[in-house]
Amino acid sequence: KRLGSTIVSRRGETSTQEALANKTVVGLYFTASPFPTTCGRYDVKTIPTLIFVDANGDVVEREGRRSIENNTTLHKIWDHVSLSRLKAAMP
């Protein structure tokens, strides 16, 4: 819904549902989504920007680039994002 019915990847245009099927982690370039809508929704000020969002599109980690710099393995990155997600869910 957030990305529209189709998405453009390095393999060409395909249905968004098909492209994201069975994916648990997805990286999107702004050119792959409606730029003005996405940019406004996440208050993007500069490019490149990396923001981790959950399945609902809610921000889990706003400082994604810094997270990658400070957590140098996939497991550390995932642990950091998971912890951020838990903190965001707390009242």
SERO-4910 file (N, C-alpha, C, O; in steps of 0.05 Angstrom, whole numbers):
BEGIN
 pado doro    nc1    nc2    nc3   cac1   cac2   cac3    cc1    cc2    cc3    oc1    oc2    oc3
  Lys    A     16    -24      0      0      0      0     17     25      0     12     44    -15
  Arg    A     38     25     17     56     48     19     72     52     -7     79     75    -13
  Leu    A     78     31    -21     95     33    -44     80     33    -71     92     38    -92
  Gly    A     55     28    -71     40     27    -96     39     -2   -106     50    -20    -93
  Ser    A     26     -6   -129     22    -33   -139     46    -45   -153     48    -70   -155
  Thr    A     64    -28   -163     88    -39   -176    113    -25   -164    112     -4   -152
  Ile    A    135    -39   -168    161    -28   -158    182    -34   -180    181    -54   -194
  Val    A    201    -16   -182    222    -19   -202    247    -29   -187    256    -16   -168
  Ser    A    258    -50   -197    283    -61   -185    304    -63   -207    299    -55   -230
  Arg    A    327    -74   -201    347    -77   -221    339    -97   -243    351    -98   -264
  Arg    A    318   -112   -237    308   -132   -256    285   -121   -272    274   -135   -290
  Gly    A    277    -96   -267    255    -84   -282    231    -80   -264    233    -83   -239
  Glu    A    209    -73   -276    184    -67   -261    169    -93   -255    166   -110   -273
  Thr    A    160    -96   -231    145   -120   -223    124   -112   -202    125    -90   -191
  Ser    A    106   -130   -196     86   -123   -175    100   -121   -148    118   -137   -142
  Thr    A     91   -102   -132    103    -99   -106     99   -123    -89    118   -132    -75
  Gln    A     76   -135    -90     70   -159    -75     89   -182    -82     99   -196    -64
  Glu    A     94   -185   -107    112   -207   -116    141   -201   -108    155   -218    -99
  Ala    A    149   -176   -111    177   -168   -104    183   -171    -75    206   -178    -67
  Leu    A    163   -167    -58    168   -167    -29    159   -193    -16    162   -196      9
  Ala    A    149   -212    -31    139   -238    -20    162   -252     -5    184   -254    -15
  Asn    A    155   -261     19    173   -277     35    198   -262     44    218   -275     51
  Lys    A    198   -236     43    221   -220     52    217   -211     81    195   -203     88
  Thr    A    238   -213     97    236   -203    124    250   -177    127    244   -161    145
  Val    A    270   -171    109    284   -146    109    286   -137     81    293   -152     63
  Val    A    279   -111     76    279   -100     49    292    -73     50    286    -57     67
  Gly    A    310    -68     31    322    -42     28    311    -29      3    310    -41    -19
  Leu    A    302     -4      6    290     10    -17    305     36    -22    311     51     -3
  Tyr    A    311     42    -47    321     68    -55    297     86    -59    276     77    -65
  Phe    A    301    112    -54    279    130    -58    268    129    -87    245    135    -92
  Thr    A    285    122   -106    275    121   -134    256     97   -138    242     96   -158
  Ala    A    256     79   -118    238     55   -121    211     60   -108    194     43   -109
  Ser    A    207     83    -96    182     89    -83    173    117    -90    188    132   -101
  Pro    A    148    124    -84    139    151    -89    155    171    -73    150    175    -49
  Phe    A    175    184    -85    194    201    -70    181    223    -54    187    224    -30
  Pro    A    164    240    -65    154    262    -48    138    252    -24    140    264     -2
  Thr    A    123    232    -27    107    221     -5    125    209     16    122    214     40
  Thr    A    144    192      8    162    179     26    180    199     40    184    198     65
  Cys    A    190    218     25    208    239     36    193    255     58    204    260     79
  Gly    A    169    263     52    153    278     71    145    262     95    146    272    118
  Arg    A    138    238     91    129    221    113    151    217    134    146    217    158
  Tyr    A    175    213    124    197    207    142    215    231    147    237    228    159
  Asp    A    207    254    138    221    279    143    251    277    135    269    284    151
  Val    A    255    268    111    282    264    101    293    292     93    281    307     78
  Lys    A    316    299    105    329    325    101    352    323     81    357    341     66
  Thr    A    367    300     82    390    297     65    390    269     53    378    250     63
  Ile    A    404    266     31    408    240     18    438    236     16    451    253      6
  Pro    A    449    213     24    434    189     32    423    191     61    436    202     78
  Thr    A    400    179     65    388    175     91    380    146     94    370    135     75
  Leu    A    384    135    117    375    107    122    358    107    147    367    114    169
  Ile    A    333    100    143    314     98    166    302     70    165    292     61    145
  Phe    A    303     57    188    291     30    191    262     34    199    256     48    218
  Val    A    244     21    185    216     21    191    206     -7    195    217    -26    184
  Asp    A    183    -10    209    172    -36    213    152    -42    190    149    -26    172
  Ala    A    138    -64    192    119    -73    171     97    -53    167     84    -52    146
  Asn    A     91    -36    187     70    -16    185     80     11    175     65     29    171
  Gly    A    106     12    171    118     37    162    125     57    184    133     79    179
  Asp    A    123     47    209    130     64    232    160     63    236    173     43    233
  Val    A    171     86    243    200     88    247    209     71    270    198     74    292
  Val    A    229     54    266    241     38    287    268     50    295    274     52    318
  Glu    A    283     59    275    309     71    280    314     94    259    316     88    235
  Arg    A    314    118    269    317    141    252    346    146    242    351    156    220
  Glu    A    365    138    259    394    143    253    406    118    242    425    107    253
  Gly    A    395    108    220    405     83    207    434     83    199    448     64    203
  Arg    A    443    105    187    471    106    179    490    104    202    510     90    201
  Arg    A    483    118    224    500    117    248    499     88    260    519     78    270
  Ser    A    476     76    259    473     48    269    492     29    253    504     12    265
  Ile    A    493     33    227    510     16    211    540     21    217    556      2    219
  Glu    A    547     46    221    575     53    228    583     41    255    606     32    258
  Asn    A    565     41    274    571     32    301    568      2    305    579     -9    324
  Asn    A    553    -11    288    548    -39    290    556    -52    264    542    -52    245
  Thr    A    580    -63    264    593    -71    239    587    -98    228    597   -105    207
  Thr    A    570   -114    241    562   -139    230    532   -140    228    518   -125    242
  Leu    A    521   -157    211    493   -159    207    478   -165    233    457   -155    239
  His    A    490   -183    249    478   -191    274    477   -168    293    456   -164    307
  Lys    A    498   -152    295    498   -128    312    477   -107    303    463    -95    319
  Ile    A    476   -103    277    456    -84    266    428    -94    273    412    -78    283
  Trp    A    423   -119    268    396   -130    273    389   -128    303    367   -121    310
  Asp    A    408   -135    320    404   -133    349    397   -104    357    379    -99    373
  His    A    412    -85    346    407    -56    352    380    -48    343    365    -34    358
  Val    A    372    -55    318    346    -47    308    324    -61    324    304    -49    330
  Ser    A    328    -86    331    308   -101    347    304    -87    374    282    -85    384
  Leu    A    326    -79    387    325    -65    412    310    -38    409    294    -31    426
  Ser    A    316    -24    388    302      2    383    273     -3    379    256     13    388
  Arg    A    266    -25    366    238    -31    361    224    -37    388    201    -28    392
  Leu    A    237    -52    405    225    -58    431    221    -33    448    200    -29    461
  Lys    A    241    -15    447    239     10    462    216     27    452    202     40    467
  Ala    A    213     27    426    191     43    413    164     33    421    144     48    423
  Ala    A    162      7    426    136     -6    433    129     -2    462    106     -7    470
  Met    A    148      6    479    143      9    507    127     35    512    131     55    499
  Pro    A    109     34    532     93     58    538    109     80    551     99    101    558
***
